[in-house]
């Protein structure tokens, strides 16, 4: 088949450049390869508003759908055989989770009650310092439960989700670099990365799985952020399976500005609906997290608004009669992790002055604190 087309001077220059590279025997092979590449990209764009091409030499660039594609010099792109397409994995998208599975778990039991003072060492583990992984992992579990409604084995969930999370981490890192986001605002923080060395990538996936999905010890006890936040529960027994709670499923089903909308400059990690939903869940069902938020918000509101002064104010919640040796770094980590989670939910903001940092209570934080005070009066 012979096809004629109007070839501009610039297109002819690119064709000559590719032919001189020695990878193609003639113009026909260059054009055929270009059409095949375009078909692959178009297939990706048909269900994803934008994709990221990561190159070994030039870092990352983004290709958008034709209606949104920029014109001029910045729109030109040559895709080599070593490039790879990065996009949000389907397991983290909304498609396919419109209807909940027949089996959802009840909320995990709790030894604390709302309003009760909780010792600092019993707060949610400080290393669980980001909420976006919780959203992402609930989405993934929702997809896995469609095919396995009786529950997902812990090891299987940890392996499958952490592997996909590393792809998402690369995608989020692209946005962080493009928008020059600080560590405080970065999307990729806490996610594993495939860009790392093989050994480092494996370790980061294992850490992510243990902390943000679930891990099981030799006694069959399960731990992790999702369980602490009562987004999941498990079936128990020697081979427990993970199930989403009703709250976990509802959280997964809410639209997210990062996962569900391609954003050139994402302004927030969660929608207002997501934040309100989750704050209501915390203040009604998670006494440990609720107390941590109230303690820190009160400290900041009363003038203790730096890491050191907050730590000093929280000393009254450090248990005195315990056999455990609680280091200063552990207690600071507990405070830091809680503040990071609060920042993700819009309760506090960080103010940096060089290496110094202080915290402000937002309007949402003031409202949360007032609502919990009103609740205790009733």
N, C-alpha and C positions, 0 to 999 in steps of 0.2 A: 504494500500500500504506500502511495506517495501522498504526502500532505505538504502543502505550501503555506507559509505564513509570513507576515511582515516582520522582518528581523531588524530591530533598531541597531544603531552603531554600538550602543552600550551592551546589548545582548550578544552581538557578534564578538565583542571584545571578551566577554565572559566565556563564550563557547571556545574561542581560540585558547584562552588561558587553561580551560579544563582539558582540551585536547593535548596541549603541550605537556600536561602533567604526566602523560604516558599511561594513564589508567583507562583510556578509551581509545578504540582503534579508529573511530571516525565520528563525525557530527551526529550521525543517526544514533549511535550508541549513547552519546551524551544526552541527547534529547529523550531517548527511551528511558534512561535511568532517571532523568529529572521527572518525567511523568509518573513513573512508579513511586518515587519518593513523595510526590505530591499526593498521590492516591492514599498512601499511608497516613500522611499528615491530615488530609481531609477526613479520613475515617476517624482519627482521634478527635478532630474538631467538631464532628457531628454530634458528639454527646458531651463535649467539654469546651466551654467558651474560649479557653486558651490553654496552651501547653508550653512546656519549657524544654528547650533543647540544650543539653549540657554537652559541651565539647571539651576534650582533653586539653586543648591548647588555649582556648579563648574564654573559658569559664562558662557562663550561662547567658542565653538570650531567650526571648519569648516570642512565640508566633501566635497571633490572634486570628480570629475568623476574618474572612475578607472584608466584611462590612465594618470591622473595627481596626483593620490593619493600617498602620501609618504609611504615608507616602514619602518619597524622596530617598535620600541616601540611607537613612536608618532602616528602611524597610527591606533592604537587600540582604539576602542570606544565602550562603552556600553550605549545604549540609554534606558532611563527609561520612564515609562508611564507619568511622569510629564514634560518631555522635550517638547519644541515646535520648529518647523521649522521657521526660519526667512529668507526671501529672498526679493529681490526687487519686490514689487507688480506689477502685469501685467499692471496696469493702467499707470505705468511710463516707460514701455518698448516700443521699436520701433514697435513691431509686431502689425499690424492692422491699422496703420496710413499712409500707403503708398500713399493713394490718399486723397487730401483735400476735405472737404465737399463743397457742391455747394454754400454755403453762408459763406463768410468771411466779416468782418466788415472793414470799412475805418478807417484810423488812427484818434484818437480823436483830436479835434480842440485844438489850443494852443493860449494863449494870448501873448507868447513870440516869438521872431524871433531869428534866429541864429546870434550870435555875440553880441546880446544885453546883457547889464549888468543885472544880476538877483540878487536881495537882498537875503541875506543869509537865511532869514526866509522863502523864497519861494523855496528854494532848495528842492529836494526830501527828505522826512521826514527821519531824521537820524536813526530812529529805523528800517528802511528798509535797513539793513546793510549787506545783503548777496545776491548774485546772483543765487546760486544753487537752492533755492526754486523757483525762477522765471522759471528756466529751467524745473524743476520737475512739476510745476503746468501747464505750457503750454502743456507738454506731457499729463497730465491727462485731461485737457480740450479738447485736440485733440481727445482722446478716447471717451469722453462723447458726443462730437459733432457728432460722427459717427452715434449714435442712436437718437440724438436730434439736427439735423442740424439747426433748427430754433433758437437755443440758449439754455443755461442752466440757470434756475432760480438761483439768487445769493445765496439764502440760501441752495439750493440743492448742488451747486458746492462747497460751503464752507464746508458743512457737509461731503460730500463724499470724497473730496480730503484731508481734514485735517485728517480724520480717517486713510486713507491709508498712509498719510505722517508720522504718528506716527510709523507705522510698518517700513517704510523706515528709520526713525530716529534711531530705534533700530539697524537696519542693519548697518547704517553708524557709529554708536557709537562703534559697534564691531570692525570695521576697525580702528577707532581712537585709541582705547585702545590697539589693537594688534600692531599697528605701533608706539605707544607712540607719537602721534601727539599733538603738542601744540594747545592751543585755536586758535591761529592765523591760523593754517593750518587745524584744525579739520573739518571734513565733516558734522558732526551732528549738528554743531552750527546753531541755529535758528529753527531747526526742533523740533516738539513735540516728546515725548517719552512715550511709553506704560510702560516702566520700572518704571516710577514715580508712586506715590500714585494716587489713583483714582481722588481725588480733584485736585492735581497738574497737572495730565495728561489732565483733562478736561479744565483747565485754559490755558494750553500751546497750546492745539488744537484750542481754541477760539482765542488766540493771533495770532497764525499762520494764521488762516483763515482770520482774520481782516486785518492783515498786508500784507500777502504775496499772498492771493487769491483776496478777495474783501469783502468790507462791505458796507452796505447801511444804511443811517441815516433816520430819520423820515420825512425828506423833499424829500426823494427819490434820494439823491445824493450818488454816488458810489465813493469809494476811495480804495487805495491799491497800492502796488508796480507794479503789472501787468498793471494797468491803467496808472500810472505815466510813465512807460516805453513804453507805447503805444503798448503793446503786446496784449491787449484786448480792446474791446469797448463794448457797450451795446445797447439794442434796445430802451431804454427809456420807458416812461409811468409809470403807477403805479406799474407794476410788471415787471421790466426790466430783460432781459435775457443776459447772457454773451456770447460774440462771440470772437473768436480769430481774430486778424487782419492778413493780409497776412504775415507780418513780424513775428507775433507770431507763425503762423503755420510753417513757414520756420525754425524758431529757434527750435521748437519742433521736427522737422523732421531731424535735424542734429544729427549725432552720438555723444554720450557723453562718455568719458572714464570711468565714474563711473557707469552710468546706463546700458550701453550697452556692457561693457567688464569687466569681473570679474578680479579685480586687487588685487594681494597680497599686494602690496605697491603702492597705487595710488599716482602719482607724481603731478597731477594737476586736478583741478575740471572741467576744460573745455579743449576741443581740440583747437588747433591753429585755425582751421576753425571756430569754434564757437566764439572765441574771436575776430577774425578779422571781422566776420559777425556783431557781436553786436556793436563793436566800430564804424563800418561804419554807423550802424543804429543811434547810439547816435550822432555822429558828423554831421549827415545829417537831423535828424528828432526830436531830443530831446534837444531844446535849453537850458533848465534848467540844465540838467545833463552835457551837453557839457561845459557850462560856469563854473560849479563847478569844473570839471576836469581841465580845463585850469587855473583857479584861483589857485588851489592847486599845480598843477605841476609848475607853474611859481614861486610860493612861495618857494617851495623846491629847485628849480633850482637856486634861488637867495640867498640861504643860510638859509632860515627859515624852518628848517627840523625837528623840535620837536613839540609836541602838543601845547605847550605854544607859541612858536614863530610863528607857523602857525596861531593860533588863533589871535595873535596880527596883523599879516599881513592881515587877513581877516576882521579886524574891519572896514575897509573902505566900506565893503559890508553890514554892519549892518544898517538897516533903522533907521534914526534919528527921522523923523516925523511920529510917529505911536502911536496909543492908546494902542497897545499891550505891555505888560511888558515882554520883552524878557530876560530871565535869562541867566547867564553865562553858566550854565549847559546845557541849550537848545542849545545855539550856539555851544558849544563844541560837543554836540551830533550830530549836523548837519555836522560839520567837520569830526568827527569820522566815521559817517555812510558813507559819501562820500569816505573817504580814504579806508574803508573796501571794498566797491564796486570796487574801482579802483584796489585794491590788487587782488581781484578775477579775474579781467580782465588783470592782468599782467602789469599794468602801474607803480606801485610802489611796493617796498618791505620794510618790517619792519626790523630794526636792534635793537635787544634788548641787553642791558647791565645791568643786574640785573633788577631793576624796571624801569630803564630809557629806552625810546624808541625813535628812530629817523627814518627818512624815506629817501629812495633813489629813484630817478627816474630811471626806467629801460630803456633799449633801445626802447622798445615798447612805453613807456611814452614819451620819447624824440621825437619819430617819430610822435606820436599823436599830440603833441604840435606844432611841425614844420608844420604838414599838416594843422592844423587849422589856423596857421599864414599865410601860403601860400594861403589858401582859402579866408581869409579876404582881401588879397592884390589884388585879382582878381576883 
